[in-house]
């Protein structure tokens, strides 16, 4: 049904880590729909890993981009210009980071340095990316980022990431208002817990995963591929009138107060 939906489209995917990562599920969905993709990795060491994972989906070299470094995003996009001088049609921003000690114990113990790092990588990078990418985005382009319910409610152990994701969701709304007149849409997916590298970094990750699966109306957590299907909708013309939206893909967990058992 989705075959050819993104034929002729070009998209940058940032944040692939493993075959279980949400960004990888989105890449699979968009590639199957006909999109030409480019990928980034945080450093030289990870480039080889990302290149191996995405080899059958990527005709371009994996680009290095550590968003915590000054001008890294601008440099990466300038390099991409050499491959795609006509611009691109979508960007997937799946980037987040926090110091491990800030994901344990009470939130109020977060350090100023840890707070700044989490907000810079997990939130500000989207704004910087949108600003630098705007001249390169073709009319009808779409930017998509990843959030979680911890942006809306206090989730044990999620701590500073919840604060960063809340700022990220607010950024989606402001960027949607700014970029809409340019013909660019900005949305987020609030995904349920996935067994991924980022999820493993949360001290309460196993509890969150089990509780969500047991409580969600569908009684299961989403897979990277099911999230990829929703991303395909938000990145394609099917959602041409949708922007500033935070779309939950969590089996309905966000809609219930508690389970019967």
Secondary structure, DSSP 8 states (H G I E B T S, - for coil): --TTTTTT-EEEEE---STTSHHHHHHHHHHHTT-EEEEEESSHHHHHHHHHHHTTTBSS--EE--TTSTTHHHHHHHHHHTT-TT-EEEEEE------GGGGSS-GGG--HHHHHHHHIIIIIHHHHHHHHHGGGEEEEEEEEEEE-GGGTS--TTTHHHHHHHHHHHHHHHHHHHHHHTTT-EEEEEEE---SSHHHHTSTTHHHHHHHHHHHSTTSS---HHHHHHHHHHHHSGGGTT--S-EEEESTTGGG-S----
